[in-house]
Amino acid sequence: QVQLSESGGGLVQTGNSLRLSCVASGRTFSIYTMAWFRQAPGKEREFVAAISRWGGTTYDTDSMKGRFTISRDNAKNTLYLQMNSLKPEDTAVYYCAQSRSSLPDNVRAMREYAYWGQGTQVTVSS
């Protein structure tokens, strides 16, 4: 049984930082692409960042480029998201996800991910 468990969310002020973690179990972690998505109140879930199996390739979005960094530690079965210079518009529930196959066609698409964590709330106050 695959389980993904996020932690590290919280309430911070604009400009501060947070590091999210996601511990995975149930499948060989290093085989699968991992990603972060987020969902703000009243909005659809959106892609944040993804990382290839061995961490050699990362994918991000323009709005978060330079502020958010995705990384993974395959020895610890853990995915990270370092978030710097946080803004109120970053307020959302953040989810980690594990790809359905070892080589997803489109790492930014939700359909490529079979397993999801329960989410961790990030709130950025102005």
N, C-alpha and C positions, 0 to 999 in steps of 0.2 A: 504494500500500500504506500503510495507516494504521499509525502507530507511536505509542505512548505510553510515555514513559520517566520513571519517578519517581526522585527523589533526595531526600536530606535526612534520612533516617531515622538512628537511632542509639540508643545507650544513654545515658539521662539519669536523674537522680534525681527523686524526687517533688517537684513544685512548679516544676520547670524548664520550659523552652520549647523547641520545635523548629518549624522551618518546612519543610514539604514542598513540593517543586516537581514539576511534571509537564509535560514538553515534548511537544507533539503535532506530528505531521507527516502528510501524505498527504491531508488534506481541509481545506477552508476552515474554520479553527478557529472563527471568529466566528459560524458558522451554527448551531453545536450547543451544547446544554446539556452542561455538564461536572459531574462528581460525584466525590466520594471515598467509598469504602467501606472497611471493615476486616474482618479475620478473625482472631480470637484462636484459640489452639490448642484444638481440640476443639469449637469453636463454628461456627455458620453465619456466612457473610459478612453484614455488616450495613451499612446506610446510615449515612453520617456527615454529609455535606452536599452540596448541589448549588447551581449558579449558572446563571442564564439566559444566553442568548447574548451579551448586551451587558453583563452584570454588574448589571443593574438590580434583579434579584430573587434573593434567596438563600433557601435552605431548610436547616434544621438539625434537630437532635434535642434533646429536652429535657435529656438527660443531658450533652450537650456545649455547650448554650447558654451563652453568656457566656465560654466557655473557648476554643472553636475558631472561627476565622474563615476562610471561603472567599473567594477573590478570583481574578481572572484578568486577564491582560494580553494582549489580542488582538493587539497589535502584535508581541508576542514569542511568540505561540502557546503561552503558558504558563499553567498553573493552579497555584494555591497553596493551602496549608492552614497557617495559623498556629495552633499549638497551645500554649496557655498553661496554667499550673497543672496540669501533667500528673500523672496518678495511676497507680498500678500496674495498675488495670483498663483503662487505655488501651493496654496492651501488646498489639500485634497487628501483622499485616502490613497495610499501607495500600495500597490500589489506587486509581488514578484511572481514570475511565471516561468515554467519549464517547457521547452519545446516538445512538440509531439514526436518529431523525428530528429535524428542527429543532424540533419542538414535542411533546415526549413528554407522554403523558397523566398519568403518575404518576412524577415525578422520583425518588421514593424506591424504585422497583421495579427490581430488577436486569434484568428482561426488557427494559427500555427502553434498555439500553446495549449497543451492538454491539461496542465495542472497549474493551479493557482493557490496562493496563500490567502489568508483571511483578511489581510490588509492591515496597515498601520496608519493612524491619523497624523497628518502634519498640518499644523496651524501656524500661520505666520501673521503676526499682528503688526499693524502699521504704527 
